[in-house]
Amino acid sequence: MISVFDILRSREFHSPFFISICILLAFLLQEKWVYGIAILLGLWQLLLESYERIRRRRWNLDYLAFIALGMALFLGAFLAGAVIALMVAVSAALEKYGAARAEKTLRGLFENIPKTALIVTGGGTHEVKLSAIQKGDVLLVRPNEMLAFDGYLLSDRALLNEANLTGEMEPVAYAETAVLKSGAVNVGETLKLCVLGDFEHSSYRKILSLVEEGKSHPSPIVRLAERYNIVFTFFALALAAGAYLFSGDWQRFLAVLVIATPCPLLIAAPISFIGGLNKAARKNIIIKSPLVLELLAKTKLFFFDKTGTLTLGQPRLKKVELFEPSFSKDKALAIAAALEQHSFHPIAKALVQERCFSEGEALTARDVEEKIGEGIFGMVGKSRYGIIQAKQNRGSGMAVDLETEGKSVARFFFDDELKQDVGRVFDYLRGRGYTLGILTGDKKANAERLFGQFRLPIYAECRPERKAELIRRYQRAGELVGMVGDGMNDAPALALSDIGIVFSGTENSASIEAADVAIFGRDAWLIRDAIHIGRRSYHVALQSILIGIGLSVIGMSFAFFGFISPLSGAILQEVIDVVVILNALRSTY
């Protein structure tokens, strides 16, 4: 829990602290010129902030604060001017502190990167900077160290925590020659790694690049707020001039300007969107830019890839069909698993896993040979067996045959498995008026078997070019189109869509680069979270802007008729700004 004391002693509040000291000294010494120092400090801070904005070619300056502080000096309203300076400094400090708090989780991604690596050479081992590492170098990664580079495992085995990459906390075991991805943490013994490329092209660097892009792209609503700052400034100046012409009192002119300073339009949207990026990062969702948050809120049409996105992407044994009376299910499974233990194919893993739950004996295969595109063959006992693709599948999903002596003795049927919360995600989106569709390279019958219950349009046997064409068709009709995918084949559609959301795996760096949102984990509910965070951040930003403008206009109206003095107006405006900032920070939590 962050206390008020922690906030006030932060670096962002140094300037308000010094201005407060000046006001206190002026009050105790009864010297008006000390109030002038506080005003000058406020002007100096505005000048520094304006210089930074102009340097970045952003012209949304706090013009009203300049005019108000200048008028306070000109009219000799030193106390009111000093309070204005304090309020300007406090508002700026609150904005900076809120942004710093919101960015804390994003910065944590960078802070975990090791600064050096332990390289193995003919003369032993020594530490070098990451920039000195080249392709082919051999590194030692000690326990609890993060892998800074992608590479081949040279050690016999490795145990890695891949939470940075997948969101899964359970350690993953790898065998020699496996490709390890940067960003994983070594939670086993010291391992040896052969580097595949430099850090700038590593998997973890690509993830961090998404974060870096998120800090440099302003959202349209932020730019809209900046444009309306000019309109609001002219409105405030016109109202202040009218107050003077109506009453002939410069104090009313100053009071109107004070209540309009600093403008809430400059505060609300940035804090709300940075808060949304932070909230997403805490859920292992990396969003490229604030623009994406707004698009997440406005896009009402989403297409979903099937395998790996809505399903686990791992085949599961559904049924075993026997063709020989002498074979039982357990015997067929035992023979198939003996062969498939030598393969890394997903179906092989499913058969081996299923055999572990059966009552058949564990058999051993010898002289095993895997032929790409044909199957896997070997001796089990005295007979030679093979696992090949089923010749007559009858459209019931994936199937392979166990054969011996040229004839099939058993057939194994597999199907993919839906992720747990897919139905809830569909219900959430349809309940809010979204249009949904499923794109898959699989056959229509297989997709219907899994998704028919949801009554959604299914576009089957979609190659990457057809997925892209579907997205173009709806975009030509004026729709904002979102795409949710996970694999290399989704990259063109993800890049073409207005919003691309990708589930990060271990081999889909192209789709990560093409997407606007990267989800590091397998939970389908994170799709809902990403869209919900975008909707909430956008609505909180818009609400904060309207609240700030509305309260300021009400206060300015009272000041126009002389009900509020410049000093009271300065205090009132600070209350308004605090309300706006606190409301905008709701998107962070």
DOVEX-60044 format. One record per residue: x, y, z of N, C-alpha, C in turn; residue in three letters. Coordinates in steps of 0.2 Angstrom, whole numbers, plus 2048, in hexadecimal, padded with zeros to 3 digits. Layout:
# DOVEX-60044
XYZXYZXYZALA
...
# end
This chain:
# DOVEX-60044
8047FA800800800800804806800MET
80380B7FB8078117FB8048167FFILE
80781980480581E809805825806SER
80282A808802831806809834807VAL
80D83180D81483380E818831808PHE
81782B80681B82880181B82C7FAASP
81482E7F98138327F38178397F4ILE
81683C7F98188437FA8208447FALEU
82383E7FC82B83E7FD82E83C7F6ARG
82A83A7F182C8387EB82F83D7E7SER
83483C7E28388417DE8338457DBARG
82D8437D88298477D582684D7D9GLU
82684D7DF8238527E48298577E6PHE
82F8577E483485C7E68328637E4HIS
82F8647DE82E86B7DC82886E7E1SER
82286A7E281D86C7E682086E7EDPRO
82486A7EF82786B7F682A8717F7PHE
82F8737F283287A7F282E8807F2PHE
82887F7ED8238847ED8208857F3ILE
81E87F7F681B8807FD81F883802SER
82588280282A88580782A88D806ILE
82A88F7FF82A8967FE823899800CYS
81E8967FF817899802817899809ILE
81A89480D81A89481481F89A817LEU
82589B8138298A08158268A7814LEU
8238A880F81F8AE80D81A8B0812ALA
8168AB8148118AC8198148AE820PHE
81A8AA82281D8AC8298208B2829LEU
8248B48238288BA8238248C0821LEU
81E8BF81E8198C481B81D8C8816GLN
8208C48128248C780C8218C5805GLU
81E8CA80281A8C77FC81F8C57F6LYS
8258C87F682A8C67F182C8BE7F1TRP
82B8BB7F782C8B47F88278B07F4VAL
8218B37F481B8B07F081D8B07E9TYR
8218B57E78238B67E08288B07DEGLY
82C8AE7E38318A97E182D8A27E0ILE
8278A17E482389B7E282089C7DBALA
81E8A27D981B8A37D38208A17CDILE
8268A47CE82C8A37C982E89C7C9LEU
82E8987CF82F8917CE82A88D7CALEU
82388F7CB81E88C7C781F88D7C0GLY
8218947BE8228957B78288917B4LEU
82D8917B883388D7B68318867B5TRP
82D8837B982B87C7B882787B7B1GLN
8238807B081F8807AA8238817A4LEU
8288857A482D88679F83187F79DLEU
83387C7A28368757A183287079ELEU
82C8707A182786B79E82586D797GLU
82487379582387578F82887478ASER
82F87578C83487378883586C786TYR
83386778B83386078982E85E784GLU
828862785822860781824863779ARG
82786977982886C77282E86776FILE
83386577383886177083585B76DARG
83085877082D85276D827854768ARG
82785A76682285D76181B85C763ARG
81A85D76A81385D76D81286476FARG
80C86776D80B86E76E80586F773TRP
8038697777FE86A77C80186D783ASN
80387378280687678880087978DLEU
80287A7937FD87D7987FD884797ASP
7FA8877927FA88E7907F7892796TYR
7F188F7997EE89379E7F28947A4LEU
7F688F7A67FA8907AC7FF8957ABALA
8028967A580789C7A38038A27A4PHE
7FD8A37A17FA8A97A17F88AB7A9ILE
7F58A67AC7F38A77B37F88A97B8ALA
7FE8A67B78048A87BB8068AF7BALEU
8078B07B38098B77B18048BC7B3GLY
7FD8BB7B37F88C07B57F98C17BDMET
7FA8BB7C07FB8BC7C88018C17C9ALA
8068C07C680C8C57C780A8CC7C5LEU
8078CC7BF8058D37BD8008D77C1PHE
7FB8D37C47F68D67C87F88D67D0LEU
7FE8D47D18008D47D87FC8CF7DDGLY
7F98CA7DA7F68C57DE7FB8BF7DFALA
7FF8C17E48058BD7E58038B67E8PHE
7FF8B77ED7FD8B17F17F98AC7ECLEU
7F48AF7E87F08AB7E47F58A87DEALA
7FA8AC7DC7FF8A97D78038A37DAGLY
8058A47E080989F7E38058997E4ALA
7FF8997E67FA8937E77F98907E0VAL
7F98947DB7F88927D47FE88E7D2ILE
8048907D480A88D7D280B8867D6ALA
8098867DC8098807E080487B7DDLEU
7FE87D7DB7F98797D87FC8767D1MET
7FF87A7CD8028787C78078727C8VAL
80B8747CD81186F7CF80E8697D2ALA
8098697D68068637D980285F7D4VAL
7FF8627CF7FC85E7CA80185B7C5SER
80685E7C380B85B7BF80E8557C3ALA
8108567CA8138517CE80E84B7CEALA
80784C7CF8038477CF8028437C9LEU
8038477C38038437BD80983F7BCGLU
80F8427BD81583E7BD8158387C1LYS
8138397C78138337CC80E82E7CATYR
8088307C880382B7C58068277BFGLY
80982B7BB80C8277B58128227B7ALA
8168257BC81B8217BE81981A7C2ALA
81381B7C68108157C980E8107C4ARG
80A8137BF80780F7B980C80B7B5ALA
81280E7B481780B7B081C8067B4GLU
81B8067BB81F8027BF8207FA7BCLYS
81A7F77BB81A7F07B881E7F07B2THR
81D7F57AD8207F47A78287F57A8LEU
82A7F97AC8317FA7AD8347F37B0ARG
8307F07B48337EA7B78357E57B2GLY
8327E57AC8347E07A783B7E17A4LEU
83D7E87A48447E97A28497E87A8PHE
8477E97AE84B7E97B484E7E27B5GLU
84A7DD7B284D7D67B38527D47AEASN
8537D87A98587D67A485F7D67A7ILE
8637D07A686A7D07A986E7D57A5PRO
8737D87A88777DD7A487D7DA7A1LYS
87F7D47A48857D17A18837C97A0THR
8887C679C8877BF79C88E7BB79DALA
88D7B579F8937B17A08957AD79ALEU
89A7AF79789C7AC7908A27A7791ILE
8A17A178E8A679C78E8AB79C788VAL
8B179D78A8B679D7848BC798786THR
8C17977818C67937828CA794789GLY
8CA79A78B8CE79C7918CA79C797GLY
8C37997978BF79979D8B979D79CGLY
8B679F7A18B07A37A18B17AA7A4THR
8AE7AF7A18AE7B67A38A87BA7A1HIS
8A67BF7A58A07C37A48A27C879FGLU
89D7C979A89D7CE7958977D2795VAL
8967D87928907DB79088C7D878BLYS
8857D878C8817D57878827D7780LEU
8857DD77F8867E077888C7DC775SER
8907D97798967D57768947CE774ALA
88F7CC77688D7C577488B7C476DILE
88D7BF76988C7BE7628897B7761GLN
8867B675C8837AF75A8897AA75ALYS
8877A475D88C79F75E89079F764GLY
8907A47688937A576F8907A0773ASP
89479D77889179877D89179C784VAL
88B79C78788A79F78D88879A793LEU
88A79C79988879979F88279D7A2LEU
87D79A7A487779D7A787779A7AEVAL
87879E7B387879B7BA87179B7BDARG
8707977C28697977C586679D7C7PRO
85F79E7C585C7A47C785E7AA7C2ASN
8617A97BD8637AE7B885E7AE7B2GLU
85D7B37AF8597B47A985D7B27A3MET
85A7AF79E85D7AE79885D7B4794LEU
8627B77928627BE78E8627BC786ALA
8637B67848647B477D8607AE77CPHE
85D7AE77685B7A77738617A3772ASP
86079C772866798771864790772GLY
86978C76F86878577086B783777TYR
86777E77A86A77C78086F77777FLEU
87577878287B77378187B76F787LEU
87877078D87876C793873766791SER
87476179686F75B79586875D796ASP
86776179B86076379C86076A79FARG
85A76D79F8597747A28527757A5ALA
8517787AA84B77A7AD84A7817AELEU
8457847AA84478B7A983D78D7ACLEU
83D7937AF8367967B083579B7AAASN
82F79A7A782E79E7A18287A27A2GLU
8277A57A88217A97AA8227B07A6ALA
8287B27A58297B87A18267B779AASN
8267B17978247B079081D7AD78FLEU
81B7A97948157A67938107A7798THR
8127AA79E80E7AB7A480D7A57A8GLY
81079F7A680F7997AA8157997AFGLU
8137977B58187977BB81B7917BBMET
81878B7B981B7857B98227847B5GLU
8277827B882E7817B582D77C7AFPRO
83177E7A98317797A48387767A3VAL
8387707A283E76C7A184076B799ALA
84676C79884976C79184E767791TYR
84F76378B85575F78A85A762785ALA
86075F785865762780863763779GLU
86576877686476B76F85D76F76FTHR
85976F77485377377485577A773ALA
85077E77085178576F84E789775VAL
85278C77984F79077F84E79777DLEU
84979A77F8477A177E84A7A6783LYS
84C7AC78184E7B17868487B378ASER
8497B57908447B77948427B2799GLY
8447AC7988437A679D8487A77A2ALA
8467A47A884B7A47AE84D79D7B0VAL
85479C7B08567967B28557947B9ASN
85178F7BB84F78D7C28527877C3VAL
8577847BF85A77E7C086177F7C1GLY
86577A7BF86D77B7C086F77F7BAGLU
8767817BB8797857B68797827AFTHR
8777867AA8767837A387B78679ELEU
87C78379988078579487C78678DLYS
87D78C78A87978E78587D79177FLEU
87B78F77987E79177387A796770CYS
87C79D76F8787A276D8767A2766VAL
8707A376586D7A375E86D7AA75BLEU
86D7B075F86D7B675C86E7BB761GLY
86F7C275F8707C776486A7C9768ASP
86B7CD76E8657CE7728607D276FPHE
8627D776A85D7DB7678587D7763GLU
85A7D17618557CD75D8537C7761HIS
8537C77678517C176B84A7C276DSER
8477BC76F8407BC77183E7C1776SER
8427C177B8407C67818407CD77ETYR
8457CF77A8467D67788407D7774ARG
83D7D37708377D476C8317D6771LYS
8317D277682B7D477B82C7DB77EILE
8337DC7808347E37828337E977DLEU
8347E77778327EC77282B7EE772SER
8277E977381F7EB77481E7F0779LEU
8227EF77F8217F47848247FB782VAL
82A7FB77F82D80177D828805778GLU
82580177482080576F81A808773GLU
81880477881280777C81480D77FGLY
81A80F78081B81678481C81C77FLYS
81C81A77881D82077381882176FSER
81281E76F80D81F76A80782176EHIS
80582876D7FF82B7707F982876DPRO
7F48277717ED82576E7EA82B76BSER
7E582A7667E182F7637DD833769PRO
7DB83076E7D78337737DC838777ILE
7E28367777E783B77B7E8841776VAL
7E983F76F7EA84576B7E484976AARG
7DE84676B7D884A76B7D784E771LEU
7D984C7767DA85077C7DE85677BALA
7E48557787E985A7777E685F772GLU
7E285D76D7DF8627697DA86676CARG
7D68637707D18667747D486B779TYR
7DA86A77B7DD86E7807DD87577DASN
7DE8767767DE87D7737D8880774ILE
7D287C7727CB87E7727CA880779VAL
7CC87C77E7CA87E7857CE884787PHE
7D48857857D888B7877D4891784THR
7D289177E7CF89777B7C889877EPHE
7C58937807BE8947847C089778APHE
7C589578E7C68987957C989F794ALA
7CD8A078F7CF8A778E7C98AC78CLEU
7C48A97887BE8AD7867BA8AF78CALA
7B98A97907B58AA7967B88AF79BLEU
7BF8AF79C7C28B37A07C28BA79EALA
7C38BB7977C28C27947BB8C5795ALA
7B68C07947AF8C27957AE8C479DGLY
7B18C17A17B08C27A87B38C97AAALA
7B98CB7A77BC8D27A87B78D77A4TYR
7B58D679E7B18DB79B7AA8DC79ELEU
7A88D67A17A18D77A57A28DB7ABPHE
7A88DA7AF7A88DD7B57AE8E27B6SER
7B28E27B17B88E77B27BD8E57B7GLY
7BC8DF7B97C18DC7BF7C68D77BDASP
7CC8D97BD7D18D47BB7D28CE7BFTRP
7CF8CF7C57CF8C97CA7CB8C37C7GLN
7C58C57C47C18C07C17C48BD7BBARG
7C78C17B77CB8BE7B27D08B97B4PHE
7D48BA7BA7D98B67BC7D58B07BFLEU
7D08B17C37CC8AB7C67CA8A67C1ALA
7C78A87BB7C58A47B67CB8A07B3VAL
7D18A37B27D78A07AF7D989A7B4LEU
7D989C7BB7DC8987C07D88917C0VAL
7D18927C07CD88C7C07CF8877BAILE
7D188A7B47D28867AE7D98847AEALA
7DD8857B37E48837B37E587E7B9THR
7E98797B87EB8767B27E68727AEPRO
7E68727A87E086F7A47E08677A5CYS
7DA8657A87D985D7A97DA8597A2PRO
7D985D79C7DA8597967E1856795LEU
7E685A7987ED8577977EE85279CLEU
7EA8517A17EC84C7A67E98457A6ILE
7E28457A47DE83F7A57E08397A0ALA
7E083B79A7E18357957E8832796ALA
7EE8357967F48327977F482D79DPRO
7F28307A37F282C7A97EE8257A8ILE
7E88267A57E38217A47E681B7A0SER
7E981D79A7EC8187967F2815798PHE
7F781979B7FD81679E7FA8117A4ILE
7F58137A87F380E7AC7F08087A9GLY
7ED8087A37EA8027A07F07FE79EGLY
7F580179B7FB7FD7997FE7F979FLEU
7FE7FC7A58017F97AB7FD7F37ADASN
7F67F57AD7F17EF7B07F27E97ABLYS
7F27EA7A57F37E57A07FA7E17A1ALA
7FF7E57A28067E27A38067DD7AAALA
8027DF7AF8017DB7B57FE7D47B3ARG
7FA7D47AE7F77CE7AC7FA7CA7A7LYS
8017CC7A58057C97A08027CA799ASN
7FF7D17987FC7D37928007D9790ILE
8047D978B8087DF7898057E2783ILE
8037E87847FF7EC77F8047F177CILE
8047F277580A7F67728097FD773LYS
8038007738038077747FC809777SER
7FB80F7797F481277C7EF811776PRO
7F28127707ED81276A7E980B76ALEU
7ED80676C7EA7FF76C7E47FF771VAL
7E58027777E080277C7D9805779LEU
7DA80B7757D480E7737D180976DGLU
7D58067697D38027647CF7FC767LEU
7D27F976C7CF7F37707C87F5772LEU
7C77FC7747C07FE7767BC7FF771ALA
7BE80176B7BA8027657B87FD760LYS
7BD7F77607BC7F275B7B77ED75ETHR
7B27EC7597AC7E875B7AC7E1757LYS
7B17E07537B17DA74F7B77D6750LEU
7B77D07527BD7CC7547BD7C6750PHE
7C27C474D7C37BD74B7C87B974FPHE
7C77B37507CB7AF7547CE7A9750PHE
7D57A87517D87A274E7D679C753ASP
7D57967507D37907547D978D758LYS
7DD78A7557E27867587E778A75CTHR
7E87897637ED78D7677EA79376AGLY
7E57967677E279C7697DC79A76DTHR
7D779676A7D179476E7D278D771LEU
7D678A76E7D87837707DF782773THR
7E077D7767E777C7797EC77B774LEU
7EA77976E7EF7787697F377176AGLY
7F076D76E7F37667707EE76176FGLN
7EF75C76A7EB7577697E975376FPRO
7E37507707E274C7767DE746773ARG
7E07407757DD73A7737D6739775LEU
7D27387707CB7387717C8731770LYS
7CB72D76C7C872676B7CD722768LYS
7CD71B76A7D17167677CC711763VAL
7CD71075D7CA70B7597CE705757GLU
7CC6FF7597D06F97587CE6F5752LEU
7D36F374E7D16EF7487D36E8748PHE
7D76E674E7D96DF74F7D76DC755GLU
7D36D77567D16D475C7D66D3761PRO
7DC6D175F7E26D07637E46D6767SER
7E26DC7657E56E27687E06E576CPHE
7E26E77727DE6EB7777E06F2776SER
7DC6F67797DD6FD7797E46FF77DLYS
7E56FB7837EB6FD7867F16FA783ASP
7F16F477F7F66F277B7F86F6775LYS
7F36F97727F46FD76C7F770476FALA
7F57067747F870C7777FF70B779LEU
80170577C80770477E80C704779ALA
80A70177380F70076D81070776AILE
80A70B76980A71176680F71676AALA
80E71677181271A77581A718775ALA
81B71277482270F77482571376EALA
82271376882471676282571E763LEU
81F72176681F72876682372B76BGLU
82672777082B72A77583172D771GLN
83272B76B83872E767836734763HIS
83073676382E73C75F82C742763SER
82C74876082A74E764824751761PHE
82074D75D81A74F75A81575075FHIS
81075575E80B75576380774F764PRO
80574B75F801745760805740764ILE
80C74076281073B76681073D76EALA
81074376F810745777809743779LYS
8047437767FD7427787FD73A779ALA
7FF7367757FF72F77580372C77BLEU
80972F77C80D72E78280A72F789VAL
80773578980473778F7FE733790GLN
7FA73178B7F472D78C7F672678FGLU
7FC72378C7FE71D78F80071D796ARG
8027227998037237A07FD7227A4CYS
7F77237A17F17227A57EE71C7A4PHE
7F071879F7ED71179E7F170C7A2SER
7EE7067A17F07007A67F56FC7A2GLU
7F76FE79B7FB6F97978026FA79AGLY
8066F579880D6F579A8116FA796GLU
8176FC79981B7017958206FD791ALA
81F6FE78A8236FA7868296FF783LEU
82E6FB7808346FF77D8346FE776THR
83670377283670276B83E703769ALA
8406FF76484770076184770175AARG
84D70375784D70475084870974EASP
84770E75284171375084471874BVAL
83F71974684171D74083B72273FGLU
83C72873F83672D73E837730737GLU
83372F73383373272C82E73772BLYS
83173D72A82D743729828743724ILE
82174472581C74372081973C720GLY
81C73772381A73072381772E729GLU
81C72E72E81A72B735820729739GLY
81F72573E82572374282471B742ILE
82A71874282A71074183070D746PHE
82F70774883370474C8316FD74EGLY
8366FA7528356F37548326F375BMET
82D6F075D82A6EF7648296E8764VAL
82D6E576982D6DD7698306DA763GLY
82C6D676082F6D275A82C6D5754LYS
8276DA7548246DD74E8266E474DSER
8256E67478276ED7458206F0744ARG
81F6F67478196FA74781B701744TYR
81570474281670B74081070F742GLY
81171674380B71A74480B71F73EILE
80571E73B8057227357FE726735ILE
7FD72B7317F772F7307F272A72DGLN
7EC72B7317E672672E7E4728727ALA
7E37237237E172471C7DA72671CLYS
7D57237207CE72571F7CC727726GLN
7CC72E7267CA73172D7C373272EASN
7BF7337297B87347297B673B72DARG
7BB74072C7BA74772F7B9747736GLY
7BC74273A7BA7437417C1745745SER
7C474A7437CA74D7467D0749744GLY
7D674A7487DC7477467DC740748MET
7DF73C7447DF7357457E6732742ALA
7E972D7467EF7297447ED722744VAL
7F171E7407F07177417F6713743ASP
7F570E7477FA70A7497FA704745LEU
8007037418006FE73C8066F973DGLU
8056F373A80A6EE73A8096E9734THR
80E6E873180E6E372B8096E6726GLU
8096ED7258056F07207FD6F0721GLY
7FB6EF7277F46EF7297F36F3730LYS
7ED6F77307EC6FB7367E96F673BSER
7EC6F77427E96F37477E56F774CVAL
7E66FE74C7E37027507E370974DALA
7DE70D74F7DE71474D7DC719753ARG
7E071E7547E07237597DD729757PHE
7D872B75A7D47327587D673775DPHE
7D873D75A7DA74275F7D674975DPHE
7D574D7627D27537617D5758765ASP
7D475F7637D77647677D276576DASP
7D47697727D076A7787CF772779GLU
7C977477A7C877B77B7CB77D782LEU
7CD7847817D07877887CA78878CLYS
7CB7887937C67887987C178D797GLN
7C37947967BE7997967BC79C790ASP
7BD79878A7BB79A7847B479D783VAL
7AF7987867A879A7867A77A078AGLY
7AA7A27907A97A87947AB7AE790ARG
7B17AD78C7B37B37887AE7B5783VAL
7AB7AF77F7A67B177A7A07B477DPHE
79E7B17837987B47867997BC788ASP
79F7BD78B7A17C478D7A07C9787TYR
7A37C77817A47CB77B79D7CC778LEU
7997C67777937C777478E7CA778ARG
78F7CA77E78A7CE78378B7D5782GLY
7917D777F7927DF77F7927E1777ARG
78F7DD77378E7DE76C7937DD767GLY
7987D976979D7D776479B7D275FTYR
79E7D375979D7CE7547A37C9754THR
7A27C37547A87BE7547A87B974FLEU
7AE7B774D7AF7B17487B57AD749GLY
7B57A77477BB7A37487BE7A1741ILE
7C47A27417C87A073B7CD79A73DLEU
7CD7957387D178F7397D378C733THR
7D97897337DB78672D7D977F72DGLY
7D577D7337D37767337CC77572FASP
7CA76F72E7C476E72B7BE77072ELYS
7B977272A7B277472D7AF770733LYS
7B07697317AC7647367B076473CALA
7B776473C7BB7647427B976A746ASN
7B97707437B87777477B177774AALA
7AC7747467A57747487A477074EGLU
7A876A74E7A77667547AA76975BARG
7AE76D75A7B17717607AD777762LEU
7AB77B75C7A878275E7A178275BPHE
79E77D75979777D75779278075DGLY
79477E76378F78076978F787769GLN
79478B767794792768790796762PHE
78E79375D78A79675878E79C755ARG
79479B7537987A175079A79F749LEU
79B7A474579D7A373E7A47A073EPRO
7A579A73A7AB79773A7AE797733ILE
7B379A7327B779A72B7BC79572BTYR
7BB78F7287BF7897287C4789723ALA
7C97857237CF78471E7D178B71CGLU
7D278F7217D579671F7DD79671FCYS
7DF7977197E77997197E87A071BARG
7EE7A271C7F07A971F7ED7AE71APRO
7ED7AD7137EB7B270F7E37B370FGLU
7DF7AD7117D87AE7117D67B2718ARG
7DA7B071D7D97B47237DA7BB722LYS
7DF7BD71F7E07C471D7DB7C7719ALA
7D87C37147D37C670F7CD7C7713GLU
7CB7C37187C57C471C7C57CA720LEU
7CB7CB7237CC7D27277CB7D8722ILE
7CE7D771C7CE7DD7177C67DE715ARG
7C37D97157BC7DA7127B87DE718ARG
7B87DC71E7B57E07237B77E7724TYR
7BE7E87237C17EE7247BE7F371EGLN
7BD7F07187BB7F47127B47F6714ARG
7B07F27187A97F471A7A97F9720ALA
7AF7FB7227AF8017277B07FE72EGLY
7B17F772F7B17F47357B97F5738GLU
7B97F673F7BF7F57427C07ED744LEU
7C57EA7427C57E37427CB7E0747VAL
7CA7DC74B7CF7D97507D07D274EGLY
7D67D074F7D87C974E7DC7C6754MET
7DA7C07567DD7BD75C7E07B6759VAL
7E77B67597EA7B07577F07AE75BGLY
7F47A97597FA7A775D8007A4758ASP
7FF7A37528047A074E8077A4749GLY
80C7A174580F7A574080A7A673AMET
8057A17398017A27347FC7A8735ASN
7FB7AA73B7F77B073D7FA7B673CASP
8017B773B8047BD73B8027C2736ALA
8007C072F7FD7C572A7F77C872DPRO
7F27C372F7EC7C67327ED7CA738ALA
7F17C973C7F27CD7427F57D4740LEU
7F97D473B7FC7DA7397F77DE735ALA
7F37DB7327EE7DF72E7E87E1732LEU
7E67DE7377E07E073B7E27E673FSER
7DC7EA7417DD7F07457DF7EE74CASP
7DE7E974E7E07E67557E27DF754ILE
7E97DE7557EB7D77557ED7D575CGLY
7EA7CF75E7EB7CC7657EF7C5764ILE
7F47C47677F87BE7667F97BB76DVAL
7F87B476D7FA7B07728017AE771PHE
8067B077680D7AF77580F7A8776SER
8127A477181479E77381C79E772GLY
81F798770826798770829799769THR
82579876482879975D82479E759GLU
8217A375C81D7A775881F7AE758ASN
8257B07578287B77588257BB752SER
8247B874C8217BC74781A7BF749ALA
8167BB74C80F7BD74E80F7C2753SER
8147C17588157C675D8177CD75AILE
81B7CD75581D7D37528177D674FGLU
8137D274C80D7D57488077D774CALA
8077D57528017D67568027DD75AALA
7FC7DF75C7FC7E57617FC7E4768ASP
7F97DE76A7F97DB7707FC7D4771VAL
8007D37768037CD7778017CA77DALA
7FE7C477D7FC7C17848017BB785ILE
8047BC78B8097B778D8067B2792PHE
8037AD78F7FF7A87937FB7A478FGLY
7F779F7917F279B78D7EB79C78FARG
7EA7A07947E37A17977DF7A5792ASP
7D97A278F7D57A678A7D27AC78DALA
7D17AC7947CE7B27977D27B8797TRP
7D87B77957DD7BD7947DA7C178ELEU
7D77BE7897D47C27847CF7C7786ILE
7CB7C478A7C67C978D7C97CE791ARG
7CE7CC7957D27D17997D57D7795ASP
7D87D578F7DB7DA78B7D67DF788ALA
7D07DC7867CB7E07837C87E5789ILE
7C67E278F7C37E57947C87EB796HIS
7CE7EA7977D37EF7997D37F5794ILE
7D37F378D7D27F97887CC7FD789GLY
7C67F978A7C07FD78B7C0801791ARG
7C27FE7967C280279D7C780879CARG
7CD80779A7D280D7997CF813795SER
7CC81178F7C981678B7C381A78FTYR
7BF8167927B98197957BB81D79BHIS
7C081B79F7C381F7A47C68257A2VAL
7CA82579D7CD82B79A7C8830798ALA
7C382E7947BE8327917BA835797LEU
7B883179C7B48337A27B88387A6GLN
7BF8377A77C383C7AA7C38437A7SER
7C48437A07C484979C7BE84D79DILE
7B884979D7B284D79D7B084F7A4LEU
7B284B7A97B284E7B07B68547B1ILE
7BC8547AF7C085A7B07BE8607ADGLY
7BC85F7A67B98657A37B38677A6ILE
7AE8637A87A88657AB7A98687B1GLY
7AD8667B67AE8697BC7B18707BBLEU
7B68707B67B98777B57B587C7B2SER
7B087A7AE7AC87F7AB7A78817B0VAL
7A587D7B57A087F7BA7A48847BEILE
7AA8837C07AE8877C57AF88E7C1GLY
7B188E7BB7B28947B77AC8987B6MET
7A68957B67A08997B579F89D7BCSER
7A08997C279F89D7C87A48A27C9PHE
7AA8A17C67B08A77C67AE8AC7C2ALA
7AA8AB7BC7A88B07B87A48B57BBPHE
79F8B37C079B8B77C379E8BA7CAPHE
7A48B87CB7A78BB7D17A68B77D7GLY
7A48B17D77A38AD7DD7A98AA7E0PHE
7AE8A97DB7B48A67DD7BA8AB7DCILE
7BE8AB7E17C48AF7E07CA8AB7DDSER
7CF8AF7DB7D58AB7D87D88A67DDPRO
7D98A87E37DB8A37E87D789D7E9LEU
7D089E7EA7CC8997EA7CB8947E4SER
7CC8987DE7CC8947D87D28907D7GLY
7D88927DA7DE88E7D97DD8877DDALA
7DA8887E37D98827E77D487E7E4ILE
7CE8817E27C987D7DF7CB8797D9LEU
7D087C7D57D28787CF7D78737D1GLN
7DA8737D67DF86E7D87DA8687DAGLU
7D58697DD7D08647DF7CE8607D9VAL
7CC8647D47C98617CE7CF85D7CBILE
7D585F7CA7DA85B7C77DC8557CBASP
7DB8557D27DC84F7D67D784A7D4VAL
7D184D7D47CB8487D27CC8457CBVAL
7CE8497C67D08467C07D58417C0VAL
7DB8427C37E083E7C37DE8377C7ILE
7DB8387CD7D98327D07D482E7CCLEU
7D08317C97CB82D7C47CF82A7BFASN
7D482D7BC7D882A7B67DC8247B9ALA
7DE8247BF7E281F7C17DE8197C3LEU
7D78197C27D38137C37D580E7BEARG
7D78107B87D980B7B37DF8077B4SER
7E38097B97E98057BB7E78007C0THR
7E18007C37E07FB7C97DA7F77C7TYR
# end
